[in-house]
Amino acid sequence: MNNVKTDAQRIVESVNNATLKNIGEKILAGQRISYDDGVMLFEEASLPFVGTLANYVRELKHGNKTYFNRNFHIEPTNVCVYTCKFCSYSRLYAHREEGWELSSEQMMDIVRKYDGKPVTEVHIVGGVHPKMNLHFFVDLIKQIKAHRPDLHVKGFTAVELDYMFRKAKVSVEEGMKILNDAGLDSLPGGGAEIFHDEIRSQICNDKATADEWLQIHKAAHLLGMHSNATMLYGHIEKYWHRVDHMERLRQLQDETGGFNTFIPLKFRNGDNEMSNVPESSVIEDMKLYAVARLYMDNFPHLKAYWPMLGRQNAQLTLSFGVNDLDGTIDDTTKIYSMAGSEEQTPALTTTQLVSLIKQVKREPVERDTLYNEVKNYSDIDLHEMEANPLYN
Ligand code: MET
């Protein structure tokens, strides 16, 4: 810790630009940086500058701990009423024979496949299907909870919920209460994309607006549920749109404290209507993670979603502010493989995930969805893990 602080102090002292020096000093003093500071970091700061400071903040908050969880996904359908241009996954209802629509029974079969396996979370997201309604999902959640009460159900993006609640003609507050009572434990962070309408109107014109997204998360927080937040970056947005996005999240977090984790999602250009837009470089990716760590001072965790970045780049993020890698996943999501990610069958065993974290000299800690520590793997020998079926 002392070393990373000294490193951070040195890089702040040595920077020539007075504004950057001032931002660095704020960070070293534990003060919040402003919107203008955020834009300035993207525009003017070097990767070593933001990276060294972000690593300092990361170690101040979490030391070397790097969290991961053991989870699987259920994607009920990829049939969707919306036409987000960056999406490689969805199929319109008129072309639903090209997609999939799982029945409750098929989804329960997936849940039962994990009987006796030490997963702690099921993550449910997918297309916004016109016929999979609130009642259908209430019933599904109840079935999951009846079968396995201790499995944390994290499900449905604010976009999916917005549609579900409208169709059911219930208010956001009523809808959220109904799902929470059925057993929904928390919300994932998807559907946020870029909040600012200048970009939102170009890339996902027809789904929930920024205000609707934020209102749904607020309602969940007020019920005592936690949630995550994402940002789809690296396409047509400008730096200031990113900062505006993070600012809106930071403000809601000041109000409710209900967010656990911020998850930047890299735009991948495979097989979608924005395939002509180049993908961001790894340097831009790492810079984004670092600035996010510095800006989102009231978010406890910053997560790299490895199926989208690739596992080696995900490892690299651990030096740029990230303290969490999601998750074992077990090849149960198609969202990023269909967008051209190098991870075509995203699955990591616990041994592989622990090994990735240890390779970059961090401390692997299994967590549950709410960041309660399940197990610290620092002192567990990798060979021992390889020999134990529970970890493979
Ligand atoms: N339907 C979700 C949304 O737009 C995304 C799930 S990933 C295909 O919020």
Residues whose N, C-alpha, C, O or C-beta is under 5 A from the ligand:
A	BS01	LIG	Y89 V125 G126 G127 V128 T157 V159 E160 G190 G191 I335
